[in-house]
Amino acid sequence: MAPETAISDPITIKDSYELPDEFDSWTAVSSCSTDDFFSVNLTAVASQALSQLNAIKQLPDDWDSYGSPQLSEELYSSAQKLIGLIQDAFVSQVPDVVPVSGGGVQFEWQYRGCELEIEFSSPFEVAYLKVFEDESMEEGVFSIKEMEAGVRKLLSWLFA
């Protein structure tokens, strides 16, 4: 794992940014909906996922011309927590982070012939889709309170 490097000026997670080539990670400052502040050291994978998430957060209402609202603070916060879990699980592949009609956000991975999608479209639950090598699928939902255990299990399945 690359040594962690901090830049002198922390960034605010609500800002759009690119990871400078000379840094493998940096210190970021995030503002939660409760106005609490915390610092985390982000890996390159987590920072790239966060950059994609921030771009989605900037989309205006009706971004898809079908009336979809902007990503809510609750879903944005849940997605940030997922990025923390990605980092904690030492995931080495950057997910595609995409907006979902209706105001949600989805994280997508393809790895060794399998696919995993984790979607936030409700403040109370996390939906997922697993696609196996034989193209069979498994869909499921777990409560936001079970997010940490559920996501760890899904990531272990994909990257084991």
N, C-alpha and C positions, 0 to 999 in steps of 0.2 A: 504494500500500500504506500502511496506517495506521502511524503511528509506534509503535514498541514501547514499552510502559509496564511497569514492574516494580512489583509491590506489595512492601511492606516485609517481610512474612512469607512465605517460600516455602511452598508446599503440598507435601504428600507425595502422590505419584501414587496410592497405595493408598486415599486418602481420597476420598469422594464430595464434589463441589463444583459450584457453578454459577459461570459467568463473570460477574463484576459488570458491569452495563451500562456503567459509565464506563471499562472497560478493553477495549481491542482485543486485547491479549495480556498475558501476565505471565510471570514466571520461575517454573518449577516444579522441584522436586527429586524425583528418582526413586530408589527403591531397587531394584537389580537382584538377582537370585537369588544373585549372587556377593558381595552386600553392598557393591558398589562404588556410589558416588554420583556423579551428574552433573547438570548444570544445562542446561536448554534454554529458549529463548524460544519460547513457543507462540503461534501465530496463533489467531484466534477459531475458525477451522475445526478446527484440530488440537485445541484445548482442548475444543470441543464433542464431538468424536469420543472424546477421552479420557474425558470425563465419562460418555458412554454405556458405554465399555469398563469403567470403574470400577464402574458399576452392575451390569454382568454379572458382574464379579469377585466381587461381594457375594452373588450367588445361592447358596443352599445346595445341598448334594447333593440329588438327586431334585427339582430345581426344576420339572421338567416332568411329574412323577408317573410317569415311565417309567424312573426309576433313573439319569438322567444325572448324572455327577459335576460338581462345581464346576470352573470353568475352572482349569486347571493353571498353575503359575508359568511353565513353558516356553512355553505357548501365549499367556499374558498378555504375556510379554516379547516374543514375536514380533509380537503385535498392536501393542504399543507401538512397535516398530521400524517397522511399517507406518505408524503415525501420523506418525512422523518423516519418512518418505518422502513422505507426503501433503503435509506442510508444505514439504519441500524442492522439491517439484514445483509449488509455488504453486497447489495445487488450491483452487478458490474455492467448491466445493459440499461441504457437510457430508454425510458418508455416514451411512446408517442402520447402526448397529452392533447386531447381534442375536445372541443365543445360538443355538447349534446343538446339537440332541440329540446326546448322546455326549460332551459337555463341550467343544465347540468354540465358535468365534466367527466371525462373518461380517460383512464390510463390503459395503454395497450402495449403488450409485449409479444414478440414471436421468438421462440427459442427452441432449437432442436426439433423442429416439426410440430411443436405445440404452440398454442396461443393462450393468452390470458388477458381478459378485460376486466377492469374494476371501475365501476361507475358510481358517481355521486349525483343523484337527481332528487333526493329527498334528504332533509336534515336528520331523519330518524333511522335511515338504513343505508346499507352498502350492497349494491348488486354486483354479481360477477358472472363471467362466462369463461369456462375452460373448454378449449378445443384440443382434443387428443390427436396423436399422430395418425390414427385411423379415421380422423375427421368426425368422430362422434363428439358430442357436446354434453356439458353439464352446466346448468344454470342454477344460481342460488342467490339468496339474500340473507344477510345477517344484520342485526341491529348495530347502530353506530357505537353502542356501548361495548360490543364484541369486536370492534374493528381491529384492534391490535392482534388478538388471537386469530381472527379470521384471515387477516392479511398475511400474517406470518405463515399460516398454513398454506395459503395459496402460493406465496412466493417460494416456499420450500418445495411444493409440488413442481413448479415450473423449473426452478434452477437447481434441483437436486441431481 
